[in-house]
Amino acid sequence: MNKNYIYLTLLLIVLAGGLFLLPEKENHQHLDPEDLMWSIVQPTRYVSTDQVAKRIIEGDPTLELIDVRTIDEFEEFSLQGAINIPIDSIMVPEYQDYLGIEDMSAVFYSDDDIKADQAWVLAKRLGYDHIYVMKGGLNCWIRTIIKPERPASTAAESEFELYSFRRGASMYFTGAEIAIPDDESKQKVQVARKKKTVVAEGGC
Amino acid sequence: MHVHELNPKRTMITLVIFAVIIVVGLLTLSGPRLKYALSPEQTIELVTYGEGMVYPYELEDVLNGSIDSILLWDIRNTFEFGRGHIPGAENISAVNLLTPDNIKRLEQLKKDGMAVVLYGKDQLHANGPWMLFRQLGYDHVNILMGGYDYYMEWQDMLGDTYYDDVYLLGMPDFDYVEEAASAVMVAEEPSGTKATVTVKRKKKTVVAEGGC
């Protein structure tokens, strides 16, 4: 056997051994900065409070609400079914288990949308998909869903439809009942019947 | 029996070519163009301590020229920039922030000791690009709190924003528990909330006449 074959084999083994000496790349599992910027400039990550409310009410099983405020704040008040991942704990593996679930869309929220957006940028860098930010956060939630404002009487029909949805949602989330004044509720329904003018006659 | 076994030189040449290709390949191996300089943990620290935030009242010194080491970058699109922008700002739309030319410029600015302040429509708009620049290690990139919308509102009295706190984000505006639990009694809506549109028709003045 030719000796050169042995040299070739040795050379390849040495080169392969060199792979062990390569510096460990920290970024290899992270999203490339350029791709991250591309995702950042898309406004598609924002969902409105109305969309979130609708999905909670409909019991959408793919909705995963993630509260990025502190544990104390979360325990005091949170949205129905939300999970708490404080933004400073986003690197904790146990918390990250909540992010990569297939077919689930994770919606981040905080007091407004800045902290949630920051958590989004971090999670996106870590390579998670199907993550969203609730635009306006809890402040917007209170303003639009819990205490909706009646649109001006000249507003478009669609705004009234939205208002009617929000009032319904408000009742759903606060457990409020519609207060109906007593006197009005007892009003009798009067059916006005048209008088027959012609007496029925025989024959066709 | 292979032909080249009869010619030891040939095997040697193959071996050398092999080695050269591998070595050249390893040497020219290029990493990604941009690399993260901050780990996710460091980024969390950055956003928690609110570093790199420029308050709207700090703009006054930039605009009247007493600070000339700060550049304003407007990351909105060209159309919005054309409709109005902070005086002296440059328009670099968010999609163009990472172009090779722009990165080169950013590095030059860092060497020259200049700082950059990003602003978008609101703070949220510039938040992502600002965080990304910081994560790439460009720690001379800052963000304008409140963004352009807030600036527009206060442009004639920027100094007074010192006493305002509307631009401070990340705080609750309500006591959520109180708002949600006070079981707001929603009063029954009076009917006819929507204004009815009445169409006024012009009266016909001429009685229809027969024929054309």
Interface residues (C-beta under 8 A of the other chain):
Chain A: N2 N4 Y5 Y7 L8 L11 L15 G18 K25 E26 N27 H30 D32 P33 E34 L36 M37 I40 V41 E73 E76 F77 I87 D88 I90 M91 S110 D111 D112 D113 I114 K115 D117 Q118 V121 L122 R125 L126 L138 N139 I142 I146 K147 R150 S153 T154 E157 F160 R167 S170 M171 F173 T174 G175 A176 E177 I178 A179 I180 P181 E184
Chain B: E5 P8 T11 M12 T14 L15 F18 A19 I22 L26 G31 P32 R33 L34 K35 Y36 S39 P40 E41 T43 I44 V47 T48 A94 V95 L97 L98 Q123 L124 N127 G128 P129 M131 L132 Q135 L136 L169 G170 M171 P172 D173 F174 Y176 V177 E179 A180 A181 S182 A183 V184 M185 V186 A187 E188 E189 T193 K194 A195
